[in-house]
Each structure stands twice: as C-alpha cells, then as structure tokens.
Amino acid sequence: MENIERARKPEVVLLSHTPDPERIVATAMRQSRFKGGVVGVKLTRDDIKRLIELALNLKHFSVFEHVNFTFAIEGISRSCSHQFVRHRFFSFTQQSQRYVKEHGFPFVIPLTIQSEERALSLFLKLMEDIDDAYKELSQLVPVEDARFVLPNATETKIVATANARELMHFLKLRLAPVAQWEIRALAESMFNEVSKVAPNIFKENNIKFFE
C-alpha cells in the first residue's frame, strides 16, 4: 500500500508566459504585411483572431516564435522524460538524481500493470527490492553511483520552456493516437494549460497546421 501511494500522475502548472501572447503574435503578423511600424498599433480582438488565422493558413510560423511558455511538470517517469527531452528546441531543467537522494523514491505505474493483479504484485515487489538496494548502496558508494539501479519508472520533475511554434510541433506529435500513453497524457495537460491563456492559438483544429 505504501508503494501504491507513492505512484504518481502527470501534474502540469503553467508557471509563466509572454503577456498577452495572442496580441504579440498578431502584431508580428501585422508587421509582416504592413508598410508602417507597429509601435502603438491598435488591434481589436477580432483583428487578433483574424491575423492568427491568416498566419496559420499562410504557414507563417515564425510569428509564433515571439511568445514563450514555461511549465513546472511533476509526476512523469524517467521513461517519459527521455522522450520529452528529444524536443531540442525546448529548454529543460530536470531534477538531479546526483544531488537529490531518492530514498523511498516515487514511481509511475502503467495502467496496464495496475489493472492486472499479478503484474501489479510483481511490479511493486521489484520497486521495494530496488528501494532496499538503493538505500544500502547509498551507504557504500556515492549517491551518483547508487542511482544506477533506479528504474525508468522513477518519477522526475522538470521545468520546461518553449515558444508557441515549438510547443505546437510537440503537441502535433505527442497528441497523436500513436504516441506513447504517458507523454500523450503530458501533452494533453500542457495543451489544457496553454489553451486557457491563448485559445485562438492553441485549439485542436490548429495543430494540423504545424510541421
């Protein structure tokens, strides 16, 4: 029971973002097709929506690079984070396993394992054995070496930042039905967060535009 309580689910918080991101994107799009400057330009909400739609239809994706979003992410496994950090145009800061001791380490349990009694029993027994081995090794060797026994299931925490263009590219890949279940759940949580602050950019129908 103790180990089951340590199992985690993805938790995503949008820590910060470019103020009024849709206006910034629309202003950049206006500049690309406007002879004058855009300092002091007045855009209505209808203007903003129209300019964002124009940028998408023309595949003028550079205008989406002017706005950034920073997330605090917890409750994902090391297996998931290995996939996540492949997106090289994100900036990542990940919890260190060298400086953070993992005694009683939290871990992620796949739903397929949770739903099968024998599989869950095997999984939890293995996590207990690894935890015991890690504790003992930590007394014998440096923590940076003891961590070699920790599994892909180990929970990790990450701060991640991306501009809207890279974020939409990530969402297009990781919300696809063929994406691995955990990173798809992460992408869904990230999408839900950004769609609250920039709904004209981050809506399902827009994802198909990005490459």
C-alpha positions, -999 to 999 in steps of 0.1 A, spaced: 0 0 0 28 24 8 43 19 -27 9 24 -44 5 57 -26 39 68 -40 27 62 -75 23 95 -94 3 110 -123 14 139 -145 9 173 -129 14 204 -151 14 240 -140 19 269 -164 44 290 -144 46 319 -167 41 331 -203 46 361 -225 20 387 -215 -10 388 -239 6 362 -262 -21 364 -289 -16 401 -293 21 397 -297 17 370 -324 -9 391 -342 12 422 -340 42 403 -356 19 391 -383 6 426 -389 42 439 -393 50 413 -419 23 428 -442 22 464 -431 44 492 -446 45 512 -414 57 503 -380 36 485 -353 45 506 -323 13 518 -308 -8 499 -333 -44 492 -320 -57 457 -327 -92 446 -317 -99 411 -306 -114 404 -340 -81 417 -356 -61 394 -334 -82 364 -343 -81 372 -380 -43 377 -381 -36 345 -362 -58 326 -386 -40 343 -415 -6 333 -402 -18 297 -398 -33 295 -433 -2 310 -449 21 288 -428 38 319 -415 50 301 -384 78 325 -374 53 348 -358 46 322 -332 82 322 -320 78 355 -303 58 341 -273 71 317 -247 55 294 -221 72 279 -190 58 248 -173 65 230 -140 60 193 -145 58 166 -119 47 130 -118 62 118 -150 86 88 -152 122 89 -164 109 69 -194 87 98 -203 113 124 -197 137 106 -221 111 111 -248 104 147 -238 140 160 -239 143 149 -275 124 181 -283 156 201 -286 140 235 -291 125 233 -256 147 245 -227 148 220 -198 159 219 -162 155 185 -147 157 173 -111 191 159 -105 195 123 -93 230 131 -83 221 158 -57 186 146 -47 185 114 -27 158 91 -39 151 71 -7 115 60 -9 115 70 -45 81 78 -61 74 60 -93 48 58 -121 28 26 -126 13 20 -161 -24 14 -161 -20 -20 -178 1 -31 -148 -23 -15 -123 -52 -33 -138 -36 -68 -137 -32 -83 -102 -3 -105 -108 15 -78 -129 10 -52 -101 23 -76 -74 55 -83 -94 59 -46 -101 55 -35 -65 78 -62 -52 105 -51 -77 102 -15 -67 106 -25 -30 137 -45 -38 152 -17 -58 144 8 -30 161 -15 -5 192 -20 -27 194 18 -34 193 26 3 221 0 10 242 11 -19 239 47 -8 257 38 24 285 21 5 291 42 -26 284 78 -38 248 85 -45 256 93 -81 267 56 -84 238 42 -63 213 58 -87 224 34 -114 199 8 -100 169 32 -102 143 22 -129 127 40 -158 96 41 -136 112 66 -112 93 99 -110 111 130 -121 104 168 -121 111 192 -149 108 229 -157 103 233 -195 101 263 -217 92 266 -254 79 291 -278 44 286 -293 57 272 -326 78 245 -310 50 238 -285 25 233 -313 50 210 -331 54 190 -298 16 188 -294 11 176 -330 35 147 -325 26 138 -289 -12 141 -291 -13 117 -320 -30 84 -313 2 65 -319 21 85 -292 31 66 -261 4 69 -234 24 87 -208 38 115 -230 4 118 -246 -11 124 -212 16 150 -205 9 167 -239 -29 168 -231 -22 185 -197 1 211 -213 -24 218 -241 -51 223 -215 -30 249 -197 -20 270 -227 -54 269 -243 -67 288 -213 -43 318 -220 -42 317 -258 -73 299 -271 -70 313 -306 -36 298 -310 -40 266 -290 -71 249 -303 -73 214 -317 -81 225 -352 -49 245 -354 -25 216 -345 -27 202 -380 -11 233 -395 23 229 -377 52 209 -391 
